[in-house]
Amino acid sequence: MNTSKEVNKTISWLEVSFKVPSDWELVADSGGITEAYMRIDSPSSIKLELKWERVKKKMPDFFPYLTLDNYIKSITKDSKQKVSPKILEKGNAKVNEHKAAFYRWQLGSSNFVTISWFCELESKIFLLQYTLDEGEDKSILLPKIVKSISCHTNESFYSYEIFNVSFEIPKEFHLLKRNLAIGKAELHFLSQDSKVLIMWIGLANYQIKKYGFLGKVVSNLMSEAVKACDSSFSSLLKTMKPTDNFISLEKISHSSIPVLGKATFLSLDAKFDEISNKILLVAFKTNNLEKKEVGRKVFASLKGK
């Protein structure tokens, strides 16, 4: 089988980044705070599953092997195939400067390479499973993918890139929930004292033509999601003009009890991105006024392709 295709498509999702062939797609994901899972399919089969779990202490060197053993036991137990797994190869590897362990193994007619490693900088134990197509050599495509993996960064933010949209989120924020659909996406990020909603819709030129102005598009197609993210945004949306073609709103609300001295900062930014033909929006709320520029920084990083 010819598996010499290039890994030229970046997927940055759930605090991990890697490259895959251009015709592979993210088809499932879950988690995002203490653990995460994602699955990548080729046009014809499941190809890649990646999961991580945040741990509270340093793991011993043998732990990746223990993770692999426990994973294979779990998969075998849940499998409908009443057969035992066959371990064909065991070895060591390196992923993003970390020591890793791998097994090449077989369950019935399915062949896998499963890799595990511990990322000390992120305090996460990772597991990656790669499904080998019939006749596929593990040394052709898989090493390119593994070499591209970034499970930690020295930057103060995580890079996200999904469905031809990219942005940057400060590390203190974690993906709480999401609604990804063709032509529309909502991503809710949460930190201890702040929240961010990132949203986009496609066919922007059609929407602008239909409604006439960006303000009307946001009011009709995006405002309900903004208000659902946090009811505080309702007051901010009321200040938006239907005839706006670029939206940059902000508001500071002080506590009704002066002795508490609390204040809430809200911002909402939206634009029509002609390059990607998308309408991009970021809504931000924080109870820490020192962070009031976070929303605008996220919005500045939000780009479509």
N, C-alpha and C positions, 0 to 999 in steps of 0.2 A: 504494500500500500504506500502511495506517495503522500507523505505528511510533511513536506518541505515548505509549506506555506509560512509566511512571515507572521510574527506576532506584532502587529502594528496598531492595535486598538486598545486604548487605555480605559480601564475600569477602576475608578477610585470610589470606593463605597465602604461604609461602615468601618472607617479608620484603617483601611487597607488599600493599597494600590498595586496593580499588576497589569500586564499586557497579554492579550489573546489575539487570535486571528480575527480579521475584520468581520467575518460572518458569524461569529459567536455572540450570544446575547445573554445578559442577566435575565433569568426567568423566575427566580424566587429568592426571597430573602426574609430574614426575621431578626429580632433582637436589636441591639445597638447601645446598651448601657453596660450591662455586666457580661453579656455574651452576644455573639452574632453568628449568623449563618447566611451563606449565599450559594446559589447554584448557577452555573454557566452551561448553556447547551450549544452544541453545533447545530447546523440545520437538520442533522439526522439522528443525533443521540445526546444523552447526558455526557458531558465531558469533564467538568470540574466542579467540585464542591469544596468550599473553604469555610471553616468555622474557627472561632476563638472564644476563649473564656478567660475573664479577668481573675487573677488569683492574688492572694494577700501576702504570699511569702515567696522567697526564691525557691525554685524547683531544683532537685538534684539532677545530675547529668543523665541518670537512667530514666528520668520521668518521661521523655518523649517515647522511649520504647514501651513503657508501661501504658502510655496513652494509646499507642498503636495496638497493643495486645487487647486492651479493654474495648477499643473500638471494633476490632474485628470480631471479638466475642459477641458484642452487641448486635452487629450487623447479621452475623450468622444465626443468632437466636431469633431475630425478627424476620429472617428470610423465609419465603415460601418454599424455597428449594431445600429439601431435606438431605443436604450434602454437607460435608465438612470442608472448611477452607484449606487450601494448599498454599503454604508459604514457599514461594519459588526463589526468593532472594531477599537477603537482609543487608543493610549497609548504612554507612554514615554519609551525610551530605552537609551542605552549608546553605542557609537561606538568610539573605540580608545580614551577613556577618555572624549569624548564630549557628551553633552546632545543631544539626538535625539528624533524625533517624528516618530511614525509609524501609518499607516492605514492598516487594512486588509479590502479589498474591492472586489467587484464583478462587472463585466461588461458583461452582457449576461451570457454565460456559463464559462467565464474565471474568475479565482480567483487569486488575487495578494496580496502580502505584500509589501508596499512601505515605505521606510525609508528616512528621510532627517536629515542632521545635518550640523552645521557650524564649520569648522576647523579654529580656530583663528590663529594658527601658520602658516598656509599656505594661509590664507585669501581666502578660497574657501567654497562655499556652495555645498554640495553633495546631490545627490539623487540616491538611489538604489532601483530598482524594482525587486522583486523575483516572478516568476510565479509558483503557486502551481499546481502540477499535480492533477488529479482527486483523491480525497480521501487522499491527502497528508496532514499530520499534520505539521503546521508551526513551531512547537516546536522541531522537530527532527533534521533536517539538517540545516535550516536557521541560528539558533543561532551559530552553529559551524563556518559558513562562516563569519557572522558578527563579531564574536570574533577574527577572524584572520585578519581583515582589518587593514592596516596601511596607514593612509592618511597623516601622517607627520612623520618626523624623525629628530633626533638631530644631525645626521651626516651631513657632508658637501656635500653629494652626494645622488642621487636617485639610488636605485637598480632596475635593469630591469632583467626580466627573461621571455623569450618567446620561444616557440618551442625548448625547451631543450638547450637554449643558455642563459647565464647570463653575465651581465657586470654592471659597475658602471659609472654614469655620474655626473659631478659636477652640483650642483643645478642651477647654472646660465645658464645652457644649457637646451633648450626645444626642443622637437621633432617637426621638421618643416615638414618633409614629409617622407614617407616610401613606400617601394615596397616589400611586403611579398608574396612569392610564395613557392611552395613545392621545397625544395632543394636549395633555394636561397633567400637572404634577403638583402635589402639596407635600412639603417636608417640614416637620415640626421638630425643632431642636430646643433642648432645655439645659440650663445650668442651675446652680443653686439659687440665684437671684434674678435670672433673666430668661427670656425665651425669644426664639427667632422663628418666623414662618418664611420659608422660601417657596415661591409659587411661580409657575409659568404656564401659559397656554400657547398653542400653535395656531397656524393660519392667521397670524396677526393682521396681515393686509386685508383679509376678508372681514375680520372683526371691525377693523377701523373703518372700512368702507360701509359696513352695515350700521354701525352706531355713530359714526362721524367723528368722535373724539375719544382719546384715551380715557378720559374721566368717565365717560358713559360705559366703555368696555369694562373698566374695573368695577363700576357700580353694578352692572348687570351680570357679570360673569365671575367676579373674584371677591366681591365684598362679603358674601355669606361665609366663605371659607376664612376670611380675615376675622370676622366677628366670632366665628366658631372657635378660632384659635384662642381668643381672649375677648371677653365682652368689653373690655376697656377701649378696644379699637373702634367701637361704634361712634364714640364722640369725635375721634380723629377723622373718621370717614365723612362725618357731617361737614367738615370744613373743606372737603374736596369739591372742586367745581366740575360740573359735568363737561364743560368745554376745555378742561385742562388737556394738554398734549404731552406734558411732562409733570410727574407728580413727586413732590418732595415736601412731606408734612412732618411736623413734630409738635409735641405738647408736653408740658410738665404739670402734673397735678400734685398738689400738696395735701397732706393728711388733714382731715376735718378736725382732728384733735391736735392742736399746735404742740403740746408737750411731747408728742411722739416724734415730731420732727422728721417724719417720713415723707418721701416724695417719689412719684412714679414718672418715668420718662417714656414717652411713646414716639416712635417714628414710623413712617411709611413712605416707601419710595417705589416708583414704578416707571417703566419706560417701554417704548416700542423699539425693539432691536431689529433693524432692517436686515442685518446680515443673516441672522438665523430665522427671521420671520416669526419671532416669538414676542409675546408681552411678558416681561420679567418683573417680579414684585418681591420686595422684602418688607415684612412688618416686624418691628422689634419692640420689646418691652423690657424695662429693667427697673429695679428698685435701688440701684446703685448709680448715682449720677456720674460717677467717675467712668462709667462704661457707656455713656450715652452715644459715643461715636462707633460702637461696635456694629450696629445695624447698617450704618452708612458704609463701613469698611466691607461688610459682607456684600452689600449691594454693588459696590465698586468692583468686587471680584467676580460678580455673577455675569457670565458670558455664554452666549450660544454660538453654535457653529453652523 
